[in-house]
Structure formats: structure tokens, C-alpha cells
Amino acid sequence: MYWTIVILSVILGIAPFVFGFSGVGAALWTALISGVALLVTGIAKWYKAAFILGIWVFVAPFILDFSSTPAALWTSLVVGTVIAVWTGIKWFGAKSPQSAVAH
């Protein structure tokens, strides 16, 4: 599970240079900073923090106004979605219905 986060964080970090949106400041810094933060959360297995970062990566193009750059937009949407869904399953799926009833 955490290897998925690590791999996606590296992809996110190198995406501006590979897909050619390193000239868009907000997209570049969002990818680099979020990529490093996700790398740390993936290695440390902090799924709650990775979930929040995944949501941030998903909404960042709209908040920081780089949604007009297709490569940056799609990179953020795909990476953010996969991380948020995977970590959400890990975080929310970890609670079994029986343990909730027992408490």
C-alpha cells in the first residue's frame, strides 16, 4: 500500500519536468512540495495525512488557478484521486463494523 503512495509521489514530483509544465509556478511548486510531503507520508505510513494531501493535490489546480494547463490539471486529478481513494480505503476501511458495535 505505502509503495503506491511512494511511487505516485515521485511521479508527482517529476511530472512538471516530464510533462512540460515547469514554467507554471503554482503547478510546479504544488507538485514538488506535495510530492515530497506525500513521499514522507508514504514512507512513514501516515495514511490520514496522505489522504488529506491527496485531496489537496486534487483540488489545487482549481484553488491555485492552474487548471488551464492540461498536463498539470490531469496529473493533479489522477494522482490526487488515486492517493485519496487508496488511503481513504485504508483509513476508513480499517474500522470493522463489529469493533464499532462493541464500543
Helices and strands as residue ranges (DSSP letters): H 2-18, H 25-44, H 47-63, H 70-93, H 97-102
